[in-house]
Amino acid sequence: MRTKLAVMALMTLAALAGRVLAHEGHEHKIMGKVVAIDEKTIAVESLDGKKVTGMLVPSTKYMRDKAAVARTDVKVGERVVIVVVEEKQAQTVKQVLLGTAAAEEHKGEHKH
């Protein structure tokens, strides 16, 4: 049940991510897969295949299952939702929301 709720929440966020960064100063959510991450940036391939790169700042929050985690817990290939704010033509990452641990464990499993 918890896994289904997590999947439904991520699907809802994906629907909201349709307009990927339209207005400066507004928050935008992008759902996708991490393709690169280092101390300063994260690159995510969105569901529509676009690569979005955001600047990581000291105030960027990293969350999994409502619990804070470290930047080093974010791995290439992991599904995430990033919350970005466009300021001065730069995309600053406010939050990195990782999939639930249960959803990650069951990724790839199929019901028969």
C-alpha positions as CSV (number, residue, x, y, z in Angstrom):
1,M,0.0,0.0,0.0
2,R,2.8,2.4,0.9
3,T,4.6,1.7,-2.3
4,K,1.4,2.4,-4.3
5,L,1.0,5.7,-2.5
6,A,4.6,6.7,-3.3
7,V,4.2,5.8,-7.0
8,M,0.9,7.8,-7.1
9,A,2.6,10.8,-5.5
10,L,5.4,10.7,-8.0
11,M,3.0,10.4,-10.9
12,T,1.1,13.4,-9.6
13,L,4.3,15.4,-9.4
14,A,5.1,14.3,-13.0
15,A,1.8,15.7,-14.2
16,L,2.6,19.0,-12.6
17,A,6.1,19.2,-14.2
18,G,4.7,19.9,-17.6
19,R,5.9,23.4,-17.8
20,V,9.6,23.0,-16.9
21,L,10.8,26.5,-16.0
22,A,8.6,29.2,-17.4
23,H,8.8,32.1,-15.0
24,E,11.7,33.6,-13.0
25,G,11.2,33.4,-9.3
26,H,8.6,30.7,-9.3
27,E,9.2,27.1,-8.1
28,H,9.0,24.3,-10.7
29,K,9.1,20.6,-10.1
30,I,10.9,18.3,-12.5
31,M,10.6,14.5,-12.2
32,G,13.1,12.3,-13.8
33,K,16.3,10.3,-13.5
34,V,19.6,11.7,-12.1
35,V,22.2,11.6,-15.0
36,A,25.0,13.5,-13.1
37,I,25.6,15.0,-9.7
38,D,28.5,16.7,-8.0
39,E,29.1,19.2,-5.2
40,K,27.7,22.1,-7.3
41,T,25.2,20.7,-9.8
42,I,22.6,18.0,-10.5
43,A,21.5,17.0,-13.9
44,V,18.2,15.3,-14.4
45,E,16.7,13.7,-17.5
46,S,13.0,14.7,-17.3
47,L,10.2,12.3,-18.3
48,D,10.0,14.0,-21.7
49,G,13.7,13.4,-22.3
50,K,15.0,16.9,-21.7
51,K,18.1,17.3,-19.6
52,V,17.7,19.9,-16.8
53,T,20.8,21.0,-14.8
54,G,20.3,22.9,-11.6
55,M,22.8,24.6,-9.2
56,L,23.1,23.0,-5.8
57,V,23.5,25.6,-3.0
58,P,24.1,25.3,0.8
59,S,20.4,25.7,1.4
60,T,19.4,22.8,-0.9
61,K,17.4,20.2,1.0
62,Y,17.6,16.5,0.2
63,M,14.7,14.3,1.4
64,R,13.6,10.6,1.3
65,D,10.5,9.4,3.0
66,K,10.0,12.8,4.8
67,A,13.5,12.3,6.3
68,A,16.5,14.5,5.5
69,V,19.4,12.8,3.7
70,A,22.8,14.0,2.4
71,R,23.7,15.0,-1.1
72,T,26.0,12.0,-1.2
73,D,22.9,9.7,-0.8
74,V,21.7,10.9,-4.3
75,K,23.0,8.4,-6.9
76,V,23.1,8.5,-10.7
77,G,20.2,6.6,-12.2
78,E,17.9,7.3,-9.2
79,R,14.5,8.7,-9.8
80,V,14.0,12.1,-8.2
81,V,11.8,15.2,-8.2
82,I,13.8,18.4,-8.1
83,V,12.2,21.7,-7.1
84,V,14.0,24.5,-8.9
85,V,13.7,28.3,-8.9
86,E,15.0,30.3,-11.8
87,E,16.8,33.4,-10.7
88,K,19.1,35.6,-12.9
89,Q,19.0,33.0,-15.7
90,A,20.3,30.3,-13.3
91,Q,18.3,27.3,-12.0
92,T,18.8,26.9,-8.3
93,V,17.7,23.7,-6.7
94,K,15.7,24.2,-3.6
95,Q,14.9,20.5,-2.9
96,V,15.8,17.1,-4.2
97,L,13.1,14.6,-3.4
98,L,14.2,11.0,-3.7
99,G,11.9,8.0,-4.2
100,T,10.9,6.0,-1.1
101,A,13.2,3.2,-0.1
102,A,10.4,0.7,-0.5
103,A,9.7,1.9,-4.1
104,E,13.4,1.7,-4.9
105,E,13.7,-1.9,-3.5
106,H,10.7,-3.0,-5.6
107,K,11.7,-1.2,-8.8
108,G,11.6,-3.8,-11.6
109,E,9.4,-6.3,-9.8
110,H,6.3,-7.3,-11.7
111,K,3.1,-8.9,-10.5
112,H,2.2,-12.2,-12.4
